[in-house]
Amino acid sequence: MTVLAPRPPRQALPPQPPGTPWPTTAWPEGGLDEGAVDVARLGRLVDRGFEDGADVGDGMGLQLALVIVNRGRLVLERYGATAGPDESLISWSMAKSIAHALVGVLVGEGRLDPDGRAPVPEWADPADPRHPITLDHLLRMVPGLEFVEDYVDDGVSHCLQMLFGPGAEDMGAYAASLPAQALPGTVFNYSSGTTNIVCRAMADLVGRGPDFERWMRAVLLDPLGMTSARPTFDGAGTWVGSSFLHATARDFARFGLLYLRDGSWEDRRILPPGWVDHARTPRARNEEGKVHGAHWWVWAPDLDVFACQGYECQRILVDPGADLLVVRLGKTPIEKADTVDAWLRELISCFR
């Protein structure tokens, strides 16, 4: 779990092409540019990924949705037998990246300081080893807190205990009560608890439950046209931003486009300048060699492709170099995730 020296992204974020409307109410559609895209190979790959059967596409698990947006236009869309364009599907940990956006809104308003001490009452005592943890430590997943992110063994998993066990009534409080294991900023530990601490801190500012949802819609979901999005709250009224937001594949693509367009939408800046770069700057590497930024993954560092990622291989891939978005939703066992990612990398290569 290595902490990396930050390297600024090399690839600039492209603007919305002239004459291409924003998809606030409906996605503009377009054909594939055969001069720039390997259309035949792309078609074969998509067909391979949606073969009939419960375990499809060379062992990639159940494919539910694929949406591809190129140069701001919806150019390809495919759904499995059990899904469709109007069906809301679960985000799992892709919600963490949406939490990053909401923090960015509050940072832009001057209501949160990423470099300031995290506003967590359990850590208020200066003698507490958790006292120096900053909001940025939490966003980069380096606060030094104990947390076991396991999705199978509830005997060891803080994640399962938090989401479905005794911690479910107040997930942020559960995660904030766990002890320090390392100095802040020294060890990367991917943690759903960390995100729910952040979400509780946001709720302390804007309100809980219905108040939080109204604010979330006003500052992010409604401006993007994400009308299908439905957040889930814990017993204390904190949004479970680690794991639970349902939306259609097209609405998840809208969120990806916000980051591809550097936090701006139509004539409005939603995220403060530099906030998308904050998310996509490589900052840590896990035991499997995967690179993390700040509540986003740097999915392909060699291509500057960054991503929202979730359990069962939910993906929103953002590729600035090709002005490309790829949303993949499905049900894939964790041991087959690399197969899905290899397939997605082949899809992206058709646009390069």
C-alpha positions as CSV (number, residue, x, y, z in Angstrom):
1,M,0.0,0.0,0.0
2,T,2.5,2.6,-1.2
3,V,2.0,6.3,-1.1
4,L,3.3,8.0,-4.3
5,A,4.8,11.4,-4.9
6,P,2.0,13.2,-6.8
7,R,2.6,13.5,-10.6
8,P,0.3,16.1,-12.3
9,P,-1.7,14.6,-15.2
10,R,-0.1,15.0,-18.6
11,Q,-3.3,14.9,-20.7
12,A,-5.4,18.1,-20.8
13,L,-9.2,17.8,-20.2
14,P,-11.0,18.6,-23.5
15,P,-13.8,21.2,-23.8
16,Q,-17.3,20.4,-25.1
17,P,-16.9,20.5,-28.9
18,P,-18.6,23.5,-30.6
19,G,-22.1,22.7,-31.8
20,T,-22.5,19.7,-29.5
21,P,-25.3,20.3,-27.0
22,W,-24.9,19.3,-23.3
23,P,-26.9,16.3,-22.3
24,T,-28.8,18.0,-19.5
25,T,-32.2,16.9,-20.9
26,A,-31.2,14.3,-23.6
27,W,-28.0,12.8,-24.9
28,P,-27.0,14.1,-28.3
29,E,-26.4,11.1,-30.5
30,G,-23.8,10.7,-33.2
31,G,-22.3,8.1,-35.4
32,L,-18.9,6.5,-35.1
33,D,-16.2,8.3,-37.1
34,E,-14.7,5.6,-39.2
35,G,-11.7,7.7,-39.9
36,A,-10.8,7.9,-36.2
37,V,-12.4,4.7,-34.8
38,D,-11.9,1.1,-35.6
39,V,-15.6,0.5,-36.0
40,A,-15.4,-3.1,-37.1
41,R,-13.2,-4.2,-34.2
42,L,-15.3,-2.2,-31.7
43,G,-18.5,-4.0,-32.9
44,R,-16.8,-7.4,-32.5
45,L,-15.7,-6.6,-29.0
46,V,-19.2,-5.4,-28.0
47,D,-20.8,-8.4,-29.5
48,R,-18.3,-10.6,-27.6
49,G,-19.1,-8.9,-24.3
50,F,-22.9,-9.4,-24.7
51,E,-23.1,-13.0,-25.8
52,D,-26.1,-14.9,-24.6
53,G,-26.0,-16.6,-21.2
54,A,-25.6,-15.8,-17.5
55,D,-21.8,-15.9,-17.7
56,V,-21.0,-14.1,-20.8
57,G,-18.2,-12.4,-22.7
58,D,-15.3,-14.7,-22.1
59,G,-16.1,-15.2,-18.4
60,M,-16.8,-11.5,-17.6
61,G,-20.0,-12.3,-15.5
62,L,-23.3,-10.7,-16.2
63,Q,-23.2,-7.6,-18.4
64,L,-26.1,-5.2,-17.7
65,A,-25.2,-2.0,-19.5
66,L,-22.6,-0.4,-21.8
67,V,-22.7,3.3,-22.8
68,I,-20.0,4.9,-24.8
69,V,-19.8,8.7,-25.3
70,N,-17.3,10.2,-27.7
71,R,-16.7,13.9,-28.2
72,G,-19.8,14.6,-26.1
73,R,-22.2,12.5,-28.1
74,L,-23.7,9.1,-27.3
75,V,-22.2,6.8,-30.0
76,L,-22.9,3.3,-28.7
77,E,-25.3,1.7,-26.2
78,R,-26.0,-1.9,-25.4
79,Y,-28.0,-3.6,-22.6
80,G,-28.2,-7.1,-21.3
81,A,-31.4,-9.1,-21.3
82,T,-32.2,-8.1,-17.7
83,A,-31.6,-4.3,-18.0
84,G,-32.5,-1.3,-20.2
85,P,-31.9,2.4,-20.6
86,D,-34.5,3.4,-18.1
87,E,-33.4,1.0,-15.3
88,S,-31.5,2.4,-12.3
89,L,-28.6,0.3,-11.4
90,I,-26.4,0.3,-8.3
91,S,-23.2,2.3,-8.1
92,W,-21.5,0.4,-5.4
93,S,-18.2,2.3,-4.8
94,M,-18.6,4.5,-7.8
95,A,-20.5,6.6,-5.3
96,K,-17.2,7.5,-3.7
97,S,-16.3,9.6,-6.7
98,I,-19.7,11.4,-6.5
99,A,-18.9,12.1,-2.9
100,H,-15.6,13.7,-4.1
101,A,-17.7,16.0,-6.4
102,L,-19.9,17.1,-3.5
103,V,-16.9,17.9,-1.3
104,G,-15.6,19.9,-4.2
105,V,-18.8,22.0,-4.2
106,L,-18.3,22.8,-0.5
107,V,-14.6,23.5,-1.1
108,G,-15.5,25.9,-3.9
109,E,-18.0,27.7,-1.5
110,G,-15.3,28.0,1.2
111,R,-17.2,25.8,3.6
112,L,-14.6,23.0,3.7
113,D,-10.8,23.2,3.5
114,P,-9.1,20.1,2.1
115,D,-5.9,21.0,3.9
116,G,-7.6,21.7,7.2
117,R,-8.2,19.3,10.0
118,A,-11.1,16.9,9.3
119,P,-14.2,18.1,11.1
120,V,-14.7,14.9,13.1
121,P,-15.8,15.4,16.7
122,E,-14.3,12.1,17.9
123,W,-10.8,13.4,17.0
124,A,-11.1,16.9,18.5
125,D,-8.7,16.2,21.4
126,P,-5.2,17.4,20.4
127,A,-3.8,14.4,22.3
128,D,-5.8,12.0,20.1
129,P,-3.5,10.4,17.4
130,R,-6.3,10.9,14.9
131,H,-6.4,14.7,15.6
132,P,-4.0,15.7,12.7
133,I,-6.0,13.9,10.0
134,T,-7.0,16.3,7.3
135,L,-9.9,16.2,4.9
136,D,-7.4,15.6,2.1
137,H,-6.0,12.6,4.0
138,L,-9.5,11.1,3.9
139,L,-10.0,11.9,0.2
140,R,-6.7,10.3,-0.6
141,M,-7.4,7.2,1.6
142,V,-4.3,7.8,3.7
143,P,-5.7,8.8,7.2
144,G,-3.9,6.0,8.9
145,L,-7.2,4.5,10.4
146,E,-7.8,0.8,11.0
147,F,-10.4,-0.5,8.5
148,V,-10.6,-3.9,6.8
149,E,-12.3,-3.6,3.4
150,D,-13.5,-7.2,2.8
151,Y,-16.7,-8.1,1.0
152,V,-16.9,-11.8,2.1
153,D,-15.8,-12.5,5.7
154,D,-18.0,-10.6,8.1
155,G,-15.8,-11.9,10.9
156,V,-12.9,-9.6,9.9
157,S,-14.6,-7.1,7.6
158,H,-15.3,-3.6,9.0
159,C,-17.0,-2.9,5.7
160,L,-19.7,-5.5,6.2
161,Q,-20.1,-4.7,9.8
162,M,-20.6,-1.0,8.8
163,L,-23.0,-1.5,5.9
164,F,-25.1,-4.4,7.2
165,G,-24.2,-5.0,10.8
166,P,-24.0,-3.0,14.0
167,G,-22.4,0.0,12.3
168,A,-25.4,0.5,9.9
169,E,-27.3,2.9,12.2
170,D,-24.6,5.6,12.0
171,M,-21.8,4.5,9.5
172,G,-19.8,7.7,9.9
173,A,-19.6,7.3,13.6
174,Y,-18.7,3.7,13.4
175,A,-15.8,4.4,11.1
176,A,-14.7,7.4,13.0
177,S,-14.5,5.4,16.2
178,L,-11.9,3.0,14.9
179,P,-8.3,3.5,16.1
180,A,-5.3,4.9,14.3
181,Q,-2.8,2.4,12.8
182,A,-0.3,4.7,11.2
183,L,0.6,8.3,10.9
184,P,-1.7,10.3,8.5
185,G,-0.3,10.4,5.0
186,T,2.0,7.4,5.3
187,V,-0.1,4.4,4.4
188,F,-2.8,3.9,1.7
189,N,-5.8,1.9,2.9
190,Y,-8.8,1.8,0.6
191,S,-11.8,2.2,3.0
192,S,-15.5,2.6,2.6
193,G,-15.5,3.8,6.2
194,T,-13.3,6.8,5.2
195,T,-15.9,7.9,2.7
196,N,-18.7,7.7,5.2
197,I,-16.8,9.8,7.6
198,V,-16.5,12.4,4.8
199,C,-20.3,12.2,4.1
200,R,-21.1,12.7,7.7
201,A,-18.9,15.8,7.8
202,M,-20.8,17.1,4.8
203,A,-24.2,16.3,6.5
204,D,-23.1,18.3,9.5
205,L,-22.9,21.4,7.2
206,V,-25.9,20.9,4.9
207,G,-28.3,18.7,6.9
208,R,-29.2,15.0,7.0
209,G,-31.6,12.8,5.2
210,P,-34.1,14.8,3.1
211,D,-32.2,18.0,3.6
212,F,-29.0,16.4,2.3
213,E,-30.8,15.0,-0.7
214,R,-32.3,18.4,-1.6
215,W,-28.9,20.0,-1.4
216,M,-27.3,17.2,-3.4
217,R,-29.9,17.6,-6.1
218,A,-29.6,21.4,-6.2
219,V,-25.8,21.6,-6.5
220,L,-25.0,18.5,-8.6
221,L,-27.7,16.0,-9.7
222,D,-30.3,18.5,-11.2
223,P,-27.7,20.7,-13.0
224,L,-26.4,17.6,-14.8
225,G,-29.9,16.2,-15.5
226,M,-29.3,13.1,-13.4
227,T,-33.0,12.7,-12.7
228,S,-32.8,9.0,-12.1
229,A,-30.3,9.2,-9.3
230,R,-31.4,7.9,-5.9
231,P,-29.1,8.1,-2.8
232,T,-29.5,5.8,0.1
233,F,-29.1,7.0,3.7
234,D,-28.2,5.3,7.0
235,G,-30.2,5.4,10.2
236,A,-28.6,8.7,11.2
237,G,-29.5,10.4,7.9
238,T,-26.0,10.3,6.4
239,W,-25.7,9.5,2.7
240,V,-23.9,6.1,2.3
241,G,-21.5,7.7,-0.2
242,S,-19.2,4.7,0.1
243,S,-21.6,2.4,-1.7
244,F,-25.2,3.4,-2.5
245,L,-26.5,5.5,-5.4
246,H,-28.8,4.1,-8.0
247,A,-29.0,5.7,-11.5
248,T,-29.3,4.8,-15.1
249,A,-26.2,4.1,-17.2
250,R,-26.9,7.4,-19.1
251,D,-27.0,9.3,-15.9
252,F,-23.7,7.8,-14.7
253,A,-22.3,8.9,-18.0
254,R,-23.5,12.5,-17.3
255,F,-21.4,12.4,-14.1
256,G,-18.4,11.2,-16.0
257,L,-18.8,14.0,-18.5
258,L,-18.7,16.6,-15.7
259,Y,-15.1,15.3,-14.9
260,L,-14.1,15.0,-18.5
261,R,-15.1,18.7,-18.9
262,D,-13.0,19.8,-15.9
263,G,-16.0,20.4,-13.6
264,S,-18.0,22.7,-15.9
265,W,-21.4,22.2,-17.3
266,E,-23.1,24.4,-19.9
267,D,-22.3,27.9,-18.8
268,R,-21.7,27.0,-15.1
269,R,-18.7,25.9,-13.1
270,I,-19.9,23.3,-10.7
271,L,-16.5,22.2,-9.3
272,P,-13.7,24.6,-8.4
273,P,-10.7,24.9,-10.7
274,G,-8.2,22.1,-10.2
275,W,-10.7,19.8,-8.4
276,V,-10.8,17.3,-11.2
277,D,-7.0,17.2,-11.3
278,H,-7.1,16.6,-7.6
279,A,-9.1,13.5,-8.3
280,R,-7.0,12.1,-11.2
281,T,-3.5,12.8,-9.9
282,P,-1.7,9.5,-9.0
283,R,-1.2,9.4,-5.2
284,A,-1.0,5.7,-4.1
285,R,-0.6,2.2,-5.3
286,N,-2.3,-0.9,-3.7
287,E,-1.0,-4.4,-3.3
288,E,-2.3,-5.3,-6.8
289,G,-0.5,-2.4,-8.4
290,K,-3.7,-0.4,-9.0
291,V,-3.2,3.4,-8.7
292,H,-5.5,5.6,-6.7
293,G,-5.9,9.4,-6.9
294,A,-8.4,11.1,-4.6
295,H,-11.7,9.1,-4.4
296,W,-11.1,8.2,-8.0
297,W,-8.8,5.5,-9.5
298,V,-6.1,6.2,-12.1
299,W,-7.3,3.3,-14.1
300,A,-4.7,3.4,-16.9
301,P,-1.8,5.7,-15.8
302,D,0.0,5.3,-19.1
303,L,-3.0,6.8,-20.9
304,D,-4.1,9.2,-18.2
305,V,-7.5,7.4,-18.1
306,F,-9.2,7.8,-14.7
307,A,-12.2,6.0,-13.3
308,C,-15.0,5.6,-10.9
309,Q,-14.9,1.9,-9.8
310,G,-17.4,-0.2,-7.8
311,Y,-17.9,-3.8,-6.6
312,E,-19.0,-6.3,-9.3
313,C,-16.9,-4.3,-11.8
314,Q,-19.0,-1.1,-12.1
315,R,-17.0,1.4,-14.1
316,I,-17.1,4.9,-15.4
317,L,-13.9,5.4,-17.5
318,V,-12.8,8.9,-18.4
319,D,-10.3,9.2,-21.2
320,P,-9.3,12.8,-22.0
321,G,-6.9,11.8,-24.8
322,A,-9.7,10.3,-26.9
323,D,-12.5,12.6,-25.5
324,L,-14.2,9.4,-24.4
325,L,-16.4,8.0,-21.7
326,V,-17.2,4.4,-21.2
327,V,-19.8,3.2,-18.6
328,R,-20.0,-0.5,-17.8
329,L,-22.4,-1.9,-15.3
330,G,-22.9,-5.5,-14.4
331,K,-22.4,-8.3,-11.9
332,T,-18.9,-9.7,-12.1
333,P,-17.2,-11.8,-9.4
334,I,-14.1,-10.0,-8.1
335,E,-11.8,-12.7,-9.4
336,K,-13.0,-11.9,-13.0
337,A,-12.5,-8.1,-12.7
338,D,-9.2,-8.1,-14.6
339,T,-10.9,-9.8,-17.5
340,V,-13.5,-7.1,-17.7
341,D,-10.9,-4.4,-17.4
342,A,-8.8,-6.0,-20.2
343,W,-12.0,-6.0,-22.4
344,L,-12.6,-2.3,-21.6
345,R,-9.1,-1.4,-22.4
346,E,-9.6,-3.1,-25.8
347,L,-12.7,-1.0,-26.3
348,I,-10.8,2.2,-25.5
349,S,-8.0,1.2,-27.9
350,C,-10.6,1.3,-30.8
351,F,-10.8,5.1,-30.3
352,R,-7.1,5.7,-30.4
